[in-house]
Amino acid sequence: MTTDTTSAPLVLDHDPAWAERGRALADELRADLAPLALHVEHIGSTAIPGMAAKPVLDLQITVADLPEAERAFDRVLAEKGFQRLPHRYDHVPAGIEDDPERWTKRFWRRRGHPGADCNLHVRLLGSPNERLALLFRDWFRAHPEAVPAYARFKSVLAGVVHDIDTYADVKDPVVDLVVTVAEPWAASTGWTPHAGAE
């Protein structure tokens, strides 16, 4: 669930410029947050060619220690227009019996900034939520034939709900379904996180 709770969701057709903006911001953050930022990657729908999305980049920073990263990143990110928010857990996919503590993260958000609106997810190396974000992106990149249906679902959903939290709550089970298809693909292809690190 995101934190723009009072805003109506806005889902736009894919903008090819999102990929370059995501790359540029990832490069900037990688340089500014080294050496604690082990990986900085563009994730989410704006990182998937052809996918409709909210015009907000999602980036994932992988770290070895969340409290240490939180302390070290806060000032640097604030200077770049990011606000740290209290959201500290990701949705555990339906059907997975797992300790929610394994799905912890830190979350910063930036809006109305010339350097692009962004949701910044800081997750632990090897955690299930770090892996899932990359698997979701890479499965869609490998299966472009699946993009139009999911993009259409998101566009229709954005037209009938009135806040971001409801949008996320309805969308989460569909993401869970995608993951059930993506896991066998990962196993059969030998996919690993960061194999195509940007």
Residue frames as a rotation matrix with the C-alpha (Angstrom) as fourth column:
MET 1
0.582 0.813 0.000 0.00
0.813 -0.582 0.000 0.00
0.000 0.000 -1.000 0.00
THR 2
-0.361 -0.695 0.622 1.27
0.652 -0.665 -0.365 3.48
0.667 0.274 0.693 -0.81
THR 3
-0.445 0.078 -0.892 0.84
0.821 -0.363 -0.441 6.67
-0.359 -0.928 0.097 1.17
ASP 4
-0.977 0.207 0.044 -0.86
-0.164 -0.873 0.460 9.13
0.133 0.443 0.887 -1.24
THR 5
-0.752 0.659 -0.002 -4.11
0.583 0.664 -0.468 8.25
-0.308 -0.353 -0.884 0.49
THR 6
-0.050 0.802 -0.596 -6.13
0.179 -0.580 -0.795 11.31
-0.983 -0.146 -0.115 -0.49
SER 7
-0.461 -0.218 -0.860 -5.20
-0.707 -0.496 0.504 11.41
-0.537 0.840 0.075 -4.18
ALA 8
0.752 0.643 0.147 -7.18
-0.348 0.576 -0.740 9.81
-0.560 0.505 0.657 -6.97
PRO 9
-0.038 -0.811 0.584 -4.95
0.350 0.537 0.768 7.46
-0.936 0.234 0.264 -8.95
LEU 10
0.597 0.094 -0.797 -3.74
-0.651 -0.524 -0.550 8.73
-0.469 0.846 -0.251 -12.30
VAL 11
0.046 -0.542 0.839 -2.62
0.317 0.804 0.503 6.02
-0.947 0.243 0.209 -14.72
LEU 12
0.349 -0.036 -0.937 -1.10
-0.723 -0.646 -0.244 7.15
-0.596 0.763 -0.251 -18.02
ASP 13
0.991 -0.127 -0.051 -0.10
0.047 0.663 -0.747 5.35
0.129 0.738 0.662 -21.19
HIS 14
0.467 -0.879 -0.095 3.52
0.763 0.346 0.546 4.29
-0.447 -0.327 0.833 -21.17
ASP 15
0.924 -0.321 -0.208 6.05
-0.372 -0.881 -0.291 7.07
-0.090 0.346 -0.934 -21.67
PRO 16
0.703 -0.697 -0.144 9.33
0.506 0.632 -0.587 5.84
0.500 0.340 0.797 -23.19
ALA 17
0.112 -0.673 0.731 11.10
-0.322 -0.720 -0.615 8.68
0.940 -0.166 -0.297 -21.34
TRP 18
0.832 0.241 0.499 10.44
-0.540 0.151 0.828 6.92
0.124 -0.959 0.255 -18.03
ALA 19
0.830 -0.540 -0.138 13.24
0.540 0.841 -0.037 4.44
0.136 -0.044 0.990 -18.70
GLU 20
-0.005 -0.882 0.472 15.88
0.507 -0.409 -0.759 7.14
0.862 0.235 0.449 -19.14
ARG 21
0.227 0.141 0.964 14.62
-0.617 -0.745 0.254 9.12
0.754 -0.652 -0.082 -16.14
GLY 22
0.975 0.173 0.139 14.76
-0.219 0.636 0.740 5.97
0.039 -0.752 0.658 -14.05
ARG 23
0.533 -0.844 -0.048 18.29
0.752 0.499 -0.431 5.19
0.388 0.194 0.901 -15.22
ALA 24
-0.069 -0.576 0.815 19.48
0.101 -0.816 -0.569 8.73
0.993 0.043 0.114 -14.53
LEU 25
0.465 0.302 0.832 17.99
-0.742 -0.380 0.553 8.83
0.483 -0.874 0.048 -11.04
ALA 26
0.984 -0.149 -0.097 19.36
0.177 0.884 0.432 5.38
0.022 -0.442 0.897 -10.23
ASP 27
0.237 -0.955 0.179 22.83
0.693 0.036 -0.720 6.48
0.681 0.295 0.670 -11.32
GLU 28
-0.006 -0.180 0.984 22.59
-0.344 -0.923 -0.171 9.64
0.939 -0.339 -0.057 -9.21
LEU 29
0.720 0.375 0.584 21.45
-0.662 0.120 0.740 7.80
0.207 -0.919 0.334 -6.10
ARG 30
0.840 -0.482 -0.251 24.03
0.476 0.875 -0.088 5.04
0.262 -0.045 0.964 -6.58
ALA 31
-0.065 -0.910 0.409 26.78
0.438 -0.394 -0.808 7.66
0.897 0.126 0.425 -6.53
ASP 32
-0.085 0.078 0.993 25.36
-0.569 -0.822 0.016 9.63
0.818 -0.564 0.114 -3.61
LEU 33
0.651 0.484 0.584 24.50
-0.752 0.308 0.583 6.68
0.102 -0.819 0.565 -1.37
ALA 34
0.486 -0.595 -0.640 27.58
0.157 0.780 -0.606 4.52
0.860 0.194 0.472 -1.89
PRO 35
-0.759 -0.335 -0.559 28.86
-0.536 0.808 0.244 2.31
0.370 0.485 -0.793 -0.39
LEU 36
-0.671 0.520 0.528 25.73
-0.324 0.435 -0.840 1.35
-0.667 -0.735 -0.124 1.58
ALA 37
0.445 0.821 -0.358 23.57
-0.696 0.065 -0.715 1.20
-0.564 0.568 0.600 -1.57
LEU 38
-0.332 -0.594 0.733 24.56
-0.054 0.787 0.614 -2.22
-0.942 0.164 -0.293 -2.91
HIS 39
-0.671 0.234 0.704 22.13
0.742 0.193 0.642 -1.99
0.014 0.953 -0.303 -5.86
VAL 40
-0.405 0.645 -0.648 19.91
-0.194 -0.753 -0.629 0.84
-0.894 -0.129 0.430 -7.13
GLU 41
-0.908 0.098 0.408 17.38
0.401 0.489 0.775 -0.27
-0.123 0.867 -0.483 -9.74
HIS 42
-0.605 0.761 -0.234 14.37
-0.796 -0.585 0.156 1.10
-0.018 0.281 0.960 -11.56
ILE 43
-0.920 0.364 0.142 11.43
0.333 0.921 -0.204 -1.18
-0.205 -0.141 -0.969 -10.72
GLY 44
-0.262 0.924 -0.279 7.66
0.126 -0.254 -0.959 -1.15
-0.957 -0.286 -0.050 -11.05
SER 45
0.478 0.642 0.600 5.47
0.636 0.218 -0.740 -0.38
-0.606 0.735 -0.304 -14.01
THR 46
0.844 -0.179 -0.506 7.47
-0.395 -0.846 -0.359 2.61
-0.363 0.503 -0.784 -15.27
ALA 47
-0.204 -0.976 0.075 10.40
-0.720 0.202 0.664 0.19
-0.663 0.082 -0.744 -15.75
ILE 48
-0.288 0.208 0.935 8.37
0.408 0.910 -0.077 -2.13
-0.867 0.359 -0.347 -18.03
PRO 49
-0.960 -0.110 -0.257 8.23
-0.169 -0.501 0.849 -1.21
-0.222 0.858 0.463 -21.74
GLY 50
-0.679 0.732 -0.059 4.69
0.009 0.089 0.996 -0.51
0.734 0.676 -0.067 -22.90
MET 51
-0.370 0.546 -0.752 3.15
0.892 0.436 -0.123 -0.63
0.261 -0.716 -0.648 -19.43
ALA 52
0.257 0.544 0.798 0.62
0.064 -0.834 0.548 1.99
0.964 -0.090 -0.249 -18.35
ALA 53
-0.248 -0.437 -0.865 1.55
0.903 0.219 -0.370 3.47
0.351 -0.872 0.340 -15.00
LYS 54
0.863 0.274 -0.424 1.18
0.441 -0.818 0.370 6.28
-0.245 -0.506 -0.827 -12.54
PRO 55
0.613 -0.657 0.439 3.73
0.187 -0.419 -0.888 8.93
0.768 0.627 -0.134 -13.62
VAL 56
0.651 -0.430 0.625 5.87
-0.755 -0.281 0.593 8.23
-0.079 -0.858 -0.508 -10.56
LEU 57
0.049 -0.720 -0.692 9.15
-0.509 0.578 -0.638 6.35
0.860 0.383 -0.338 -10.80
ASP 58
0.949 0.076 0.306 9.69
-0.302 0.495 0.815 3.44
-0.089 -0.866 0.492 -8.40
LEU 59
0.130 -0.954 -0.271 13.29
-0.553 0.158 -0.818 2.77
0.823 0.256 -0.507 -7.47
GLN 60
0.979 0.099 -0.180 14.65
0.075 0.643 0.762 0.06
0.191 -0.759 0.622 -5.21
ILE 61
0.108 -0.958 0.266 17.82
-0.801 -0.242 -0.547 0.44
0.589 -0.154 -0.793 -3.18
THR 62
0.752 0.054 -0.657 19.24
0.192 0.935 0.297 -2.79
0.631 -0.350 0.693 -1.81
VAL 63
0.127 -0.680 0.722 21.18
-0.817 -0.485 -0.313 -2.58
0.563 -0.549 -0.617 1.45
ALA 64
-0.367 -0.366 -0.855 22.72
0.146 0.885 -0.442 -4.93
0.919 -0.287 -0.272 4.00
ASP 65
-0.646 0.117 -0.754 21.36
0.761 0.019 -0.649 -3.13
-0.062 -0.993 -0.101 7.08
LEU 66
0.114 0.803 0.585 18.08
0.755 -0.453 0.474 -1.17
0.646 0.388 -0.658 7.14
PRO 67
0.790 0.207 -0.577 18.59
0.568 -0.603 0.560 0.88
-0.232 -0.770 -0.594 10.33
GLU 68
-0.188 -0.937 -0.293 22.08
0.552 -0.348 0.758 1.87
-0.812 -0.020 0.583 9.21
ALA 69
-0.617 0.013 0.787 20.79
0.760 -0.250 0.600 2.86
0.204 0.968 0.145 5.76
GLU 70
0.484 0.871 0.087 17.93
0.791 -0.477 0.384 4.84
0.376 -0.117 -0.919 7.29
ARG 71
0.576 -0.331 -0.748 20.33
0.457 -0.628 0.630 6.90
-0.678 -0.704 -0.210 9.40
ALA 72
-0.450 -0.893 0.002 22.83
0.462 -0.231 0.856 7.40
-0.764 0.386 0.517 6.58
PHE 73
-0.574 0.234 0.785 20.34
0.799 -0.050 0.600 8.13
0.180 0.971 -0.158 3.79
ASP 74
0.261 0.885 -0.386 17.93
0.925 -0.344 -0.163 10.48
-0.277 -0.314 -0.908 5.55
ARG 75
0.167 -0.230 -0.959 19.89
0.109 -0.962 0.250 13.72
-0.980 -0.147 -0.135 5.23
VAL 76
-0.844 -0.537 -0.003 21.15
0.029 -0.051 0.998 13.02
-0.536 0.842 0.059 1.70
LEU 77
-0.560 0.696 0.450 17.67
0.813 0.355 0.461 12.15
0.161 0.624 -0.764 0.46
ALA 78
0.338 0.676 -0.655 16.06
0.755 -0.611 -0.240 15.13
-0.562 -0.413 -0.717 2.21
GLU 79
-0.280 -0.532 -0.799 18.46
-0.092 -0.814 0.574 17.41
-0.955 0.234 0.179 0.32
LYS 80
-0.997 -0.066 0.048 17.15
0.034 0.194 0.980 15.83
-0.074 0.979 -0.191 -2.89
GLY 81
-0.530 0.848 0.016 13.51
-0.792 -0.502 0.347 16.49
0.302 0.171 0.938 -1.97
PHE 82
-0.282 0.409 -0.868 12.67
0.096 0.912 0.399 13.08
0.955 0.029 -0.296 -0.51
GLN 83
-0.086 0.356 0.931 10.52
-0.957 -0.288 0.022 12.68
0.276 -0.889 0.365 2.59
ARG 84
-0.904 -0.193 -0.381 10.80
-0.085 0.956 -0.282 9.53
0.419 -0.222 -0.880 4.69
LEU 85
0.010 0.982 0.187 7.41
-0.800 -0.105 0.590 8.06
0.599 -0.156 0.785 5.51
PRO 86
-0.208 -0.123 0.970 6.42
-0.916 0.374 -0.148 5.62
-0.345 -0.919 -0.190 8.26
HIS 87
0.807 0.538 -0.242 5.40
-0.590 0.738 -0.328 2.80
0.002 0.408 0.913 5.91
ARG 88
-0.123 -0.946 0.299 7.77
-0.956 0.193 0.219 -0.08
-0.265 -0.259 -0.929 6.83
TYR 89
-0.440 0.003 0.898 6.21
-0.052 0.998 -0.028 -3.28
-0.897 -0.059 -0.439 5.50
ASP 90
-0.706 0.222 -0.673 5.29
-0.696 -0.042 0.717 -4.65
0.131 0.974 0.184 2.11
HIS 91
0.409 0.911 0.059 2.24
-0.903 0.413 -0.118 -6.75
-0.132 -0.005 0.991 1.32
VAL 92
-0.646 -0.515 0.563 2.94
-0.439 0.855 0.278 -10.47
-0.624 -0.068 -0.778 1.78
PRO 93
-0.582 0.448 -0.679 1.47
-0.712 0.121 0.691 -12.24
0.392 0.886 0.248 -1.27
ALA 94
0.372 0.830 0.416 -1.61
-0.914 0.407 0.004 -14.35
-0.166 -0.381 0.910 -0.71
GLY 95
0.929 0.076 -0.363 -0.83
-0.165 0.961 -0.220 -18.01
0.332 0.264 0.906 -0.17
ILE 96
-0.048 -0.987 -0.151 2.62
0.103 0.146 -0.984 -17.36
0.994 -0.063 0.095 1.25
GLU 97
0.924 0.249 -0.291 2.96
0.289 0.044 0.956 -18.19
0.251 -0.968 -0.032 4.92
ASP 98
-0.062 -0.988 0.139 5.83
0.677 -0.144 -0.722 -15.98
0.733 0.049 0.678 5.97
ASP 99
0.000 -0.069 -0.998 6.90
0.910 -0.413 0.029 -13.80
-0.414 -0.908 0.063 8.85
PRO 100
0.847 0.373 0.379 5.90
0.508 -0.780 -0.366 -10.20
0.159 0.502 -0.850 7.97
GLU 101
0.661 -0.662 -0.354 9.20
-0.132 -0.566 0.814 -9.08
-0.739 -0.491 -0.461 9.51
ARG 102
-0.215 -0.746 0.631 10.95
0.602 0.407 0.687 -10.56
-0.769 0.527 0.361 6.48
TRP 103
0.084 0.373 0.924 9.00
0.962 -0.273 0.023 -8.07
0.261 0.887 -0.381 4.33
THR 104
0.524 0.058 -0.850 10.26
0.531 -0.802 0.273 -4.95
-0.666 -0.594 -0.451 6.07
LYS 105
0.013 -0.524 0.852 11.69
0.910 -0.347 -0.227 -1.93
0.415 0.778 0.472 4.27
ARG 106
-0.321 -0.003 -0.947 12.20
0.437 -0.888 -0.144 1.83
-0.841 -0.460 0.286 4.51
PHE 107
0.075 0.533 0.843 10.29
0.997 -0.051 -0.056 4.17
0.013 0.844 -0.535 2.24
TRP 108
-0.546 -0.215 -0.810 10.91
0.226 -0.969 0.105 7.69
-0.807 -0.125 0.577 0.95
ARG 109
0.271 0.692 0.669 8.71
0.927 -0.001 -0.374 9.70
-0.259 0.721 -0.642 -1.42
ARG 110
-0.713 -0.436 -0.550 9.35
0.253 -0.891 0.378 12.75
-0.654 0.130 0.745 -3.62
ARG 111
0.197 0.824 0.532 6.68
0.952 -0.031 -0.305 14.84
-0.234 0.566 -0.790 -5.33
GLY 112
0.944 0.328 0.038 6.73
0.323 -0.896 -0.304 18.07
-0.065 0.299 -0.952 -7.34
HIS 113
0.297 -0.927 -0.229 10.49
-0.040 -0.252 0.967 17.99
-0.954 -0.278 -0.112 -7.84
PRO 114
0.482 -0.123 -0.868 12.25
-0.843 -0.337 -0.420 18.81
-0.240 0.933 -0.266 -11.12
GLY 115
-0.594 -0.800 -0.091 14.21
-0.801 0.576 0.162 15.57
-0.078 0.169 -0.983 -10.76
ALA 116
-0.391 0.580 -0.715 11.01
-0.303 0.652 0.695 13.47
0.869 0.488 -0.079 -11.20
ASP 117
0.306 0.604 0.736 8.41
-0.947 0.110 0.303 12.21
0.102 -0.789 0.606 -8.76
CYS 118
-0.310 -0.557 -0.770 9.61
-0.396 0.812 -0.429 9.01
0.865 0.172 -0.472 -7.14
ASN 119
0.852 0.340 0.397 8.78
-0.516 0.429 0.741 6.30
0.082 -0.837 0.542 -4.63
LEU 120
-0.085 -0.971 -0.222 12.02
-0.697 0.217 -0.684 4.98
0.712 0.097 -0.695 -3.14
HIS 121
0.912 0.409 0.017 11.90
-0.333 0.718 0.611 1.52
0.238 -0.563 0.792 -1.58
VAL 122
-0.165 -0.978 0.124 14.93
-0.880 0.089 -0.466 0.52
0.445 -0.186 -0.876 0.51
ARG 123
0.858 0.513 0.009 14.99
-0.489 0.812 0.319 -3.25
0.156 -0.278 0.948 1.09
LEU 124
0.284 -0.748 0.600 17.36
-0.619 0.335 0.711 -5.84
-0.733 -0.573 -0.368 2.48
LEU 125
-0.307 -0.510 -0.803 19.62
-0.923 0.364 0.122 -7.85
0.230 0.779 -0.583 0.23
GLY 126
-0.901 -0.086 -0.426 18.13
-0.100 0.995 0.010 -11.32
0.423 0.051 -0.905 -0.21
SER 127
-0.678 0.721 0.145 14.78
-0.231 -0.022 -0.973 -10.44
-0.698 -0.692 0.182 1.36
PRO 128
-0.406 0.569 0.715 11.61
0.783 0.620 -0.049 -11.77
-0.472 0.540 -0.697 -0.30
ASN 129
0.641 0.688 -0.340 10.26
0.418 -0.684 -0.598 -8.28
-0.644 0.242 -0.726 -1.02
GLU 130
-0.030 -0.728 -0.685 13.53
-0.564 -0.553 0.613 -7.21
-0.825 0.405 -0.394 -2.67
ARG 131
-0.836 -0.305 0.457 13.38
0.102 0.730 0.675 -10.32
-0.540 0.611 -0.579 -4.87
LEU 132
-0.046 0.923 0.381 9.68
0.793 0.266 -0.548 -9.96
-0.607 0.278 -0.745 -5.71
ALA 133
0.497 0.228 -0.837 10.07
-0.134 -0.933 -0.333 -6.39
-0.857 0.277 -0.433 -7.01
LEU 134
-0.400 -0.749 -0.528 12.75
-0.714 -0.106 0.692 -7.53
-0.575 0.654 -0.493 -9.45
LEU 135
-0.790 0.167 0.590 10.95
0.343 0.918 0.200 -10.72
-0.508 0.360 -0.782 -10.46
PHE 136
0.273 0.957 -0.096 7.74
0.517 -0.230 -0.825 -8.81
-0.811 0.175 -0.558 -11.25
ARG 137
0.364 -0.205 -0.908 9.61
-0.574 -0.818 -0.045 -6.36
-0.733 0.538 -0.416 -13.46
ASP 138
-0.608 -0.761 -0.224 11.73
-0.648 0.313 0.694 -8.95
-0.458 0.568 -0.684 -15.23
TRP 139
-0.514 0.498 0.698 8.85
0.487 0.840 -0.241 -11.37
-0.706 0.216 -0.674 -15.87
PHE 140
0.598 0.766 -0.234 6.88
0.259 -0.461 -0.849 -8.65
-0.759 0.447 -0.474 -17.65
ARG 141
0.140 -0.616 -0.775 9.95
-0.783 -0.548 0.295 -7.58
-0.607 0.565 -0.559 -19.60
ALA 142
-0.843 -0.496 0.207 10.34
-0.312 0.765 0.563 -11.18
-0.437 0.410 -0.800 -20.77
HIS 143
-0.525 0.753 0.397 6.61
0.802 0.594 -0.065 -11.51
-0.285 0.284 -0.915 -21.57
PRO 144
-0.948 0.109 -0.299 5.58
-0.162 -0.974 0.157 -8.36
-0.274 0.198 0.941 -23.47
GLU 145
-0.628 0.765 -0.144 2.42
0.085 0.252 0.964 -10.16
0.774 0.593 -0.223 -24.63
ALA 146
-0.138 0.567 -0.812 1.14
0.953 0.298 0.047 -9.93
0.268 -0.768 -0.582 -21.04
VAL 147
-0.879 -0.331 -0.342 1.66
0.433 -0.854 -0.286 -6.17
-0.197 -0.400 0.895 -20.76
PRO 148
-0.748 0.596 0.293 -1.52
-0.221 -0.639 0.736 -4.92
0.626 0.486 0.610 -22.54
ALA 149
0.110 0.852 -0.512 -3.90
0.410 0.430 0.804 -6.90
0.906 -0.298 -0.302 -20.31
TYR 150
-0.079 -0.189 -0.979 -2.30
0.996 -0.052 -0.070 -5.74
-0.037 -0.981 0.192 -17.07
ALA 151
-0.961 -0.277 -0.015 -2.02
0.274 -0.955 0.112 -2.17
-0.045 0.104 0.994 -18.36
ARG 152
-0.452 0.870 0.197 -5.72
-0.084 -0.261 0.962 -2.21
0.888 0.418 0.191 -19.27
PHE 153
0.188 0.485 -0.854 -6.66
0.799 0.430 0.421 -3.57
0.571 -0.761 -0.307 -15.84
LYS 154
-0.474 -0.469 -0.745 -4.75
0.835 -0.507 -0.213 -0.74
-0.278 -0.724 0.632 -14.14
SER 155
-0.968 0.111 0.225 -6.27
0.009 -0.881 0.473 1.94
0.251 0.460 0.852 -16.36
VAL 156
-0.107 0.990 -0.097 -9.82
0.121 0.109 0.987 0.71
0.987 0.093 -0.131 -15.76
LEU 157
0.109 0.103 -0.989 -9.23
0.951 0.279 0.134 0.36
0.289 -0.955 -0.068 -12.03
ALA 158
-0.798 -0.484 -0.359 -7.88
0.570 -0.800 -0.189 3.92
-0.196 -0.355 0.914 -11.79
GLY 159
-0.786 0.536 0.308 -11.08
-0.150 -0.649 0.746 5.14
0.599 0.540 0.591 -13.42
VAL 160
0.169 0.947 -0.274 -13.38
0.066 0.267 0.961 3.57
0.983 -0.181 -0.017 -10.83
VAL 161
0.283 -0.101 -0.954 -11.61
0.949 0.173 0.263 4.06
0.139 -0.980 0.144 -7.49
HIS 162
0.783 0.218 0.583 -11.09
0.222 -0.973 0.066 7.38
0.582 0.078 -0.810 -5.79
ASP 163
0.682 -0.630 0.371 -7.92
-0.713 -0.458 0.531 7.01
-0.164 -0.627 -0.762 -3.73
ILE 164
-0.014 -0.835 -0.550 -4.52
-0.830 0.316 -0.459 5.40
0.558 0.450 -0.698 -4.02
ASP 165
-0.631 -0.248 0.735 -4.95
-0.696 0.601 -0.394 3.05
-0.344 -0.760 -0.552 -1.06
THR 166
0.366 0.827 0.427 -8.06
-0.394 0.553 -0.734 1.45
-0.843 0.101 0.529 -2.57
TYR 167
0.674 -0.211 -0.708 -6.27
-0.710 0.081 -0.700 1.22
0.205 0.974 -0.095 -5.92
ALA 168
-0.400 -0.915 -0.055 -3.34
-0.833 0.388 -0.394 -0.59
0.382 -0.112 -0.918 -4.26
ASP 169
-0.423 0.280 0.862 -5.60
-0.606 0.619 -0.499 -2.89
-0.673 -0.734 -0.093 -2.22
VAL 170
0.705 0.707 0.052 -7.45
-0.391 0.448 -0.804 -4.05
-0.592 0.547 0.592 -5.35
LYS 171
0.570 -0.546 -0.614 -4.27
-0.721 0.027 -0.693 -4.35
0.395 0.837 -0.378 -7.39
ASP 172
-0.207 -0.764 0.611 -2.30
-0.952 0.302 0.055 -6.41
-0.226 -0.570 -0.790 -4.83
PRO 173
0.219 0.287 0.933 -4.15
-0.226 0.945 -0.237 -9.72
-0.949 -0.159 0.271 -5.46
VAL 174
0.992 0.091 -0.089 -3.54
-0.102 0.148 -0.984 -9.34
-0.076 0.985 0.156 -9.21
VAL 175
0.227 -0.974 -0.012 0.16
-0.909 -0.208 -0.361 -8.85
0.349 0.093 -0.933 -8.54
ASP 176
-0.110 -0.214 0.971 -0.01
-0.700 0.710 0.077 -12.02
-0.705 -0.671 -0.228 -6.44
LEU 177
0.758 0.457 0.466 -1.41
0.007 0.708 -0.706 -13.89
-0.652 0.538 0.534 -9.45
VAL 178
0.782 -0.548 -0.299 1.38
-0.491 -0.245 -0.836 -12.60
0.384 0.800 -0.461 -11.68
VAL 179
-0.071 -0.865 0.497 3.91
-0.996 0.088 0.011 -13.86
-0.053 -0.494 -0.868 -9.14
THR 180
0.270 0.212 0.939 2.43
-0.338 0.934 -0.114 -17.37
-0.902 -0.286 0.323 -9.22
VAL 181
0.980 0.034 0.197 3.17
0.174 0.340 -0.924 -17.43
-0.099 0.940 0.327 -12.96
ALA 182
0.627 -0.777 0.064 6.53
-0.628 -0.552 -0.549 -15.70
0.462 0.304 -0.833 -12.63
GLU 183
0.277 -0.551 0.787 7.96
-0.797 0.326 0.509 -18.13
-0.537 -0.768 -0.348 -10.08
PRO 184
0.604 -0.078 0.793 7.91
0.297 0.946 -0.132 -21.19
-0.740 0.315 0.594 -12.42
TRP 185
0.917 -0.307 0.256 9.43
0.146 -0.337 -0.930 -19.00
0.371 0.890 -0.264 -15.15
ALA 186
0.492 -0.767 0.412 12.22
-0.861 -0.500 0.099 -17.96
0.130 -0.403 -0.906 -12.76
ALA 187
0.314 -0.344 0.885 12.88
-0.423 0.784 0.455 -21.59
-0.850 -0.517 0.101 -11.84
SER 188
0.726 0.056 0.686 12.90
0.463 0.697 -0.548 -22.80
-0.508 0.715 0.480 -15.45
THR 189
0.840 -0.387 0.382 15.15
0.162 -0.492 -0.856 -20.03
0.518 0.780 -0.350 -16.77
GLY 190
0.079 -0.835 -0.545 17.57
0.969 0.192 -0.154 -19.79
0.234 -0.516 0.824 -13.86
TRP 191
0.324 0.119 0.939 16.57
0.142 -0.987 0.076 -16.17
0.935 0.109 -0.336 -13.26
THR 192
-0.088 -0.330 -0.940 18.25
0.993 0.043 -0.108 -14.50
0.076 -0.943 0.324 -10.31
PRO 193
0.866 0.370 -0.338 17.81
0.423 -0.901 0.099 -11.03
-0.268 -0.228 -0.936 -8.81
HIS 194
0.485 -0.641 -0.595 20.16
-0.368 -0.767 0.526 -8.39
-0.793 -0.036 -0.608 -10.20
ALA 195
0.068 -0.453 0.889 20.97
0.699 0.657 0.282 -10.54
-0.712 0.602 0.361 -13.24
GLY 196
0.077 0.006 0.997 20.09
0.893 -0.445 -0.067 -7.54
0.444 0.895 -0.040 -15.40
ALA 197
0.208 0.018 -0.978 21.09
0.781 -0.605 0.155 -4.87
-0.589 -0.796 -0.140 -12.90
GLU 198
0.668 0.147 0.729 20.85
0.622 -0.647 -0.440 -1.39
0.407 0.748 -0.524 -14.32
